[in-house]
């Protein structure tokens, strides 16, 4: 995974923050879960978490414009923000996801 040149990794990994309308949270999302169910989000969206109206995740296959469109459609988002990630942040996100996937 981390055998790619940094420029390639930096280009395809982004931290995404989606702000949703409170009514969408009640209708679409599991209120009791901090993490959204993996079967409701694309596999390239890792570390998906919800805190109030904010949904955060890392997109491992970021495509400018396309990722934002998909996130807005998936969560009926009011706003979608993307942030570049450092190599350390990318590594930590991958390790956390792999640890969470272990039985």
Secondary structure, 3 states (H helix, E strand, C coil): CCCCCHHHHHHHCEEEEEEECHHHHHHHCCCCCCECCHHHCCCCEEEEEEECCEEEEEECCCCCCHHHHHHHHHHCEEEEEEEECCHHHHHHHHHHHHHHHCC
